[in-house]
Amino acid sequence: MTTRRITVLLVDDHTIVREGFRKMLELESDFEVVGEAQDGREAVGLATKLRPAVVLMDIAMPLLNGLEATRQMIKAVPGIRVVILSAHRDDAYVRNAIDSGAMGFLLKQTSTQDVCRAIREVHKGKTFFSPAVARRIDRLNPHPVERIGLTAKNKEARLTSREMEVLQLIAEGKANKETAAQLGIGLKTVEKHREHLMEKLDIHDTAGLTRYAISTGIIESSVQPTIV
Protein backbone atom coordinates (compact mmCIF):
# COMPACT_ATOMS: atom_id res chain seq x y z
CA MET A 1 0.00 0.00 0.00
CA THR A 2 1.36 3.43 -0.99
CA THR A 3 2.01 5.81 1.89
CA ARG A 4 0.44 9.23 1.44
CA ARG A 5 3.14 11.85 1.02
CA ILE A 6 3.48 14.99 3.15
CA THR A 7 2.57 18.01 1.04
CA VAL A 8 4.86 21.00 1.49
CA LEU A 9 4.65 24.69 0.52
CA LEU A 10 7.97 26.56 0.19
CA VAL A 11 8.02 30.25 1.06
CA ASP A 12 11.11 32.42 0.55
CA ASP A 13 11.75 35.59 -1.43
CA HIS A 14 14.95 34.14 -2.93
CA THR A 15 14.35 31.85 -5.90
CA ILE A 16 17.65 30.03 -5.44
CA VAL A 17 16.72 29.17 -1.84
CA ARG A 18 13.34 27.74 -2.89
CA GLU A 19 14.98 25.74 -5.66
CA GLY A 20 17.49 24.33 -3.20
CA PHE A 21 14.81 23.21 -0.78
CA ARG A 22 12.71 21.76 -3.59
CA LYS A 23 15.58 19.64 -4.92
CA MET A 24 16.42 18.51 -1.40
CA LEU A 25 12.85 17.49 -0.55
CA GLU A 26 12.24 15.78 -3.88
CA LEU A 27 14.96 13.30 -2.95
CA GLU A 28 12.73 12.08 -0.11
CA SER A 29 9.99 9.64 -1.06
CA ASP A 30 7.52 10.87 1.58
CA PHE A 31 7.48 14.56 0.56
CA GLU A 32 5.63 16.36 -2.22
CA VAL A 33 6.32 20.05 -2.88
CA VAL A 34 2.96 21.42 -4.03
CA GLY A 35 3.83 25.08 -4.42
CA GLU A 36 6.23 27.99 -3.93
CA ALA A 37 5.65 31.59 -2.84
CA GLN A 38 8.00 34.57 -2.82
CA ASP A 39 6.24 36.71 -0.21
CA GLY A 40 3.89 36.26 2.72
CA ARG A 41 0.80 37.51 0.94
CA GLU A 42 1.24 35.05 -1.91
CA ALA A 43 1.93 32.33 0.65
CA VAL A 44 -1.38 32.87 2.45
CA GLY A 45 -3.25 32.71 -0.86
CA LEU A 46 -1.52 29.51 -1.93
CA ALA A 47 -1.95 27.90 1.47
CA THR A 48 -5.68 28.60 1.33
CA LYS A 49 -5.90 27.18 -2.20
CA LEU A 50 -3.52 24.21 -1.94
CA ARG A 51 -3.96 23.37 1.75
CA PRO A 52 -0.49 21.87 2.24
CA ALA A 53 0.26 19.85 5.34
CA VAL A 54 3.46 21.75 6.16
CA VAL A 55 4.86 25.15 5.20
CA LEU A 56 8.56 26.04 5.26
CA MET A 57 8.38 29.79 5.91
CA ASP A 58 11.08 32.45 5.73
CA ILE A 59 10.63 35.38 8.14
CA ALA A 60 11.88 38.46 6.32
CA MET A 61 10.00 38.90 3.04
CA PRO A 62 8.50 41.86 1.19
CA LEU A 63 4.82 42.88 1.41
CA LEU A 64 4.03 40.52 4.29
CA ASN A 65 6.59 38.94 6.60
CA GLY A 66 6.59 35.28 7.52
CA LEU A 67 5.39 35.80 11.08
CA GLU A 68 2.18 37.55 10.08
CA ALA A 69 1.73 35.20 7.13
CA THR A 70 1.92 32.30 9.59
CA ARG A 71 -0.80 33.81 11.77
CA GLN A 72 -3.07 34.41 8.79
CA MET A 73 -2.67 30.98 7.23
CA ILE A 74 -3.19 29.15 10.54
CA LYS A 75 -6.47 31.05 10.86
CA ALA A 76 -7.43 30.35 7.25
CA VAL A 77 -6.35 26.69 7.15
CA PRO A 78 -6.91 24.94 10.50
CA GLY A 79 -4.44 22.14 11.07
CA ILE A 80 -1.72 23.52 8.82
CA ARG A 81 1.78 23.26 10.31
CA VAL A 82 4.43 25.94 9.85
CA VAL A 83 8.20 25.67 10.25
CA ILE A 84 9.93 29.05 10.40
CA LEU A 85 13.28 29.46 8.64
CA SER A 86 15.66 32.20 9.72
CA ALA A 87 19.30 33.19 9.53
CA HIS A 88 18.90 34.71 13.00
CA ARG A 89 18.65 33.10 16.42
CA ASP A 90 17.91 36.34 18.34
CA ASP A 91 15.46 36.02 21.22
CA ALA A 92 12.96 38.35 19.55
CA TYR A 93 12.89 36.24 16.38
CA VAL A 94 12.36 33.00 18.28
CA ARG A 95 9.79 34.51 20.65
CA ASN A 96 7.76 36.00 17.81
CA ALA A 97 7.89 32.77 15.82
CA ILE A 98 6.52 30.91 18.84
CA ASP A 99 3.78 33.49 19.32
CA SER A 100 2.83 33.37 15.63
CA GLY A 101 1.85 29.71 16.08
CA ALA A 102 4.79 28.11 14.25
CA MET A 103 5.50 24.53 15.28
CA GLY A 104 9.17 24.68 14.39
CA PHE A 105 12.08 27.08 14.03
CA LEU A 106 15.11 26.20 11.92
CA LEU A 107 18.27 28.20 11.37
CA LYS A 108 19.04 28.39 7.66
CA GLN A 109 22.42 26.79 8.19
CA THR A 110 20.79 23.67 9.62
CA SER A 111 21.44 20.25 8.09
CA THR A 112 19.33 18.60 5.42
CA GLN A 113 18.59 15.82 7.91
CA ASP A 114 17.13 18.28 10.43
CA VAL A 115 14.97 20.01 7.81
CA CYS A 116 13.43 16.68 6.80
CA ARG A 117 13.05 15.62 10.41
CA ALA A 118 11.35 18.93 11.27
CA ILE A 119 8.78 18.47 8.52
CA ARG A 120 7.99 14.95 9.65
CA GLU A 121 7.76 15.90 13.32
CA VAL A 122 5.48 18.91 12.90
CA HIS A 123 3.31 16.89 10.53
CA LYS A 124 2.71 14.56 13.49
CA GLY A 125 1.69 17.54 15.61
CA LYS A 126 5.00 17.75 17.46
CA THR A 127 7.45 20.65 17.64
CA PHE A 128 10.97 20.84 16.29
CA PHE A 129 13.74 23.41 16.74
CA SER A 130 17.32 23.68 15.62
CA PRO A 131 19.50 22.57 18.56
CA ALA A 132 20.84 26.09 19.16
CA VAL A 133 17.26 27.38 19.33
CA ALA A 134 15.89 24.53 21.44
CA ARG A 135 18.25 25.44 24.27
CA ARG A 136 16.61 28.86 24.52
CA ILE A 137 12.96 27.78 24.48
CA ASP A 138 12.47 27.16 28.20
CA ARG A 139 13.93 30.56 29.03
CA LEU A 140 11.89 32.39 26.39
CA ASN A 141 8.58 30.62 26.92
CA PRO A 142 7.28 29.82 30.42
CA HIS A 143 4.65 27.49 28.98
CA PRO A 144 5.29 23.91 27.87
CA VAL A 145 6.68 23.62 24.36
CA GLU A 146 3.64 21.61 23.33
CA ARG A 147 1.51 24.71 23.90
CA ILE A 148 3.52 26.97 21.62
CA GLY A 149 1.38 29.59 19.93
CA LEU A 150 -1.44 29.49 22.48
CA THR A 151 -0.16 32.37 24.57
CA ALA A 152 1.27 35.64 23.32
CA LYS A 153 2.15 38.42 25.71
CA ASN A 154 4.60 40.59 23.79
CA LYS A 155 3.70 43.98 22.35
CA GLU A 156 3.56 42.72 18.81
CA ALA A 157 0.88 40.17 19.71
CA ARG A 158 -1.51 43.04 20.47
CA LEU A 159 -1.28 44.37 16.93
CA THR A 160 -3.98 43.39 14.47
CA SER A 161 -3.09 41.71 11.19
CA ARG A 162 -3.73 44.95 9.30
CA GLU A 163 -1.58 46.93 11.71
CA MET A 164 1.22 44.42 11.18
CA GLU A 165 0.95 44.87 7.42
CA VAL A 166 1.01 48.65 7.76
CA LEU A 167 3.98 48.47 10.14
CA GLN A 168 5.99 46.41 7.68
CA LEU A 169 5.27 48.77 4.78
CA ILE A 170 6.18 51.80 6.91
CA ALA A 171 9.44 50.11 7.89
CA GLU A 172 10.15 49.34 4.23
CA GLY A 173 9.97 53.06 3.52
CA LYS A 174 6.53 53.21 1.91
CA ALA A 175 4.67 56.52 2.18
CA ASN A 176 1.06 56.49 3.43
CA LYS A 177 -0.32 56.88 -0.10
CA GLU A 178 1.79 53.99 -1.38
CA THR A 179 0.77 51.84 1.60
CA ALA A 180 -2.90 52.57 0.94
CA ALA A 181 -2.54 51.52 -2.70
CA GLN A 182 -0.61 48.38 -1.77
CA LEU A 183 -3.23 47.24 0.75
CA GLY A 184 -6.27 48.46 -1.16
CA ILE A 185 -7.49 50.70 1.65
CA GLY A 186 -8.09 54.45 2.04
CA LEU A 187 -5.40 56.97 2.92
CA LYS A 188 -7.25 58.01 6.08
CA THR A 189 -7.45 54.37 7.14
CA VAL A 190 -3.67 54.04 6.79
CA GLU A 191 -3.18 57.19 8.84
CA LYS A 192 -5.46 55.79 11.54
CA HIS A 193 -3.56 52.48 11.62
CA ARG A 194 -0.32 54.44 11.88
CA GLU A 195 -1.70 56.34 14.88
CA HIS A 196 -2.79 53.10 16.55
CA LEU A 197 0.65 51.56 15.97
CA MET A 198 2.42 54.45 17.62
CA GLU A 199 0.00 54.41 20.53
CA LYS A 200 0.19 50.66 21.12
CA LEU A 201 3.96 50.46 20.81
CA ASP A 202 4.62 53.80 22.49
CA ILE A 203 6.78 54.76 19.52
CA HIS A 204 6.13 58.15 17.99
CA ASP A 205 8.21 58.48 14.84
CA THR A 206 8.88 56.52 11.67
CA ALA A 207 12.51 55.87 12.57
CA GLY A 208 11.40 54.28 15.85
CA LEU A 209 8.83 52.08 14.10
CA THR A 210 11.52 50.99 11.65
CA ARG A 211 13.95 50.10 14.43
CA TYR A 212 11.20 48.11 16.15
CA ALA A 213 10.41 46.23 12.93
CA ILE A 214 14.07 45.32 12.50
CA SER A 215 14.53 44.26 16.13
CA THR A 216 11.53 41.92 16.01
CA GLY A 217 12.36 40.34 12.64
CA ILE A 218 9.55 41.97 10.64
CA ILE A 219 12.17 43.27 8.22
CA GLU A 220 15.88 42.58 8.02
CA SER A 221 18.48 45.19 8.89
CA SER A 222 19.82 44.92 5.35
CA VAL A 223 16.65 46.65 4.15
CA GLN A 224 17.43 50.32 3.76
CA PRO A 225 14.15 52.17 4.28
CA THR A 226 13.54 55.77 3.29
CA ILE A 227 12.75 57.58 6.53
CA VAL A 228 10.58 60.64 5.99
ZIDAZI-V111075 format. One record per pair of residues at least 6 apart in sequence whose ideal C-beta (glycine too) atoms are under 6 Angstrom apart, sorted by the first residue. I is the first residue (numbers start at 1). GAP is how many residues later the second one is. D is the distance in whole Angstrom. If there is no record, write none. Layout:
I,GAP,D  I,GAP,D
This chain:
5,25,5  5,27,4  6,24,6  6,25,5  6,47,5  6,117,5  7,25,5  7,27,5  7,45,4  7,46,5  8,23,6  8,25,5  8,44,6  8,46,5  9,26,5  9,38,6  9,43,4  9,46,5  10,8,5  10,11,5  10,26,5  10,46,5  11,26,5  11,32,4  11,46,5  11,47,6  12,6,5  12,46,4  13,25,5  13,26,6  13,48,4  18,18,5  22,11,5  24,88,6  25,6,4  25,8,6  28,88,6  34,16,5  34,18,5  35,11,5  35,15,5  37,6,4  37,9,5  39,22,5  39,23,5  39,24,4  40,21,5  40,24,3  40,25,6  40,26,6  40,29,3  41,22,5  41,23,4  43,26,5  44,25,5  44,28,5  44,29,5  47,26,4  47,30,5  48,28,5  51,26,6  53,70,6  54,27,5  54,65,5  54,68,6  54,69,6  55,27,5  56,27,5  56,29,6  57,9,4  57,13,6  57,25,5  57,27,5  58,8,5  58,27,5  59,7,4  59,27,5  59,158,5  60,159,6  60,160,4  65,103,6  65,153,5  67,29,5  67,33,4  68,96,4  70,12,5  70,30,4  70,31,6  70,32,5  71,29,5  73,7,6  74,27,5  81,22,5  81,41,4  82,20,5  83,21,4  83,35,5  83,39,6  84,13,4  84,18,4  84,21,5  85,21,5  85,23,6  86,7,6  87,21,5  89,18,6  89,43,6  89,44,6  91,49,6  92,123,6  92,124,5  93,124,4  94,11,6  94,39,6  94,46,6  95,45,5  96,120,6  96,121,6  97,8,5  98,43,6  98,50,5  99,53,4  99,58,5  101,48,4  103,19,4  103,24,5  104,14,5  104,18,5  104,24,4  105,24,5  105,28,5  106,12,6  106,24,5  107,23,5  110,20,5  118,10,4  121,7,4  122,6,6  127,18,5  127,21,6  137,8,6  143,8,6  155,46,6  156,60,6  158,42,6  163,30,5  163,34,6  166,27,4  167,30,6  167,46,6  168,50,5  169,10,4  170,39,5  171,39,5  171,42,4  171,48,5  171,54,6  172,53,6  173,52,4  173,53,4  176,11,6  176,14,5  176,15,6  177,10,6  179,11,5  180,7,5  180,10,5  198,6,5  203,6,5  203,9,6  206,21,5  207,20,5  210,15,5  213,6,5  214,7,5
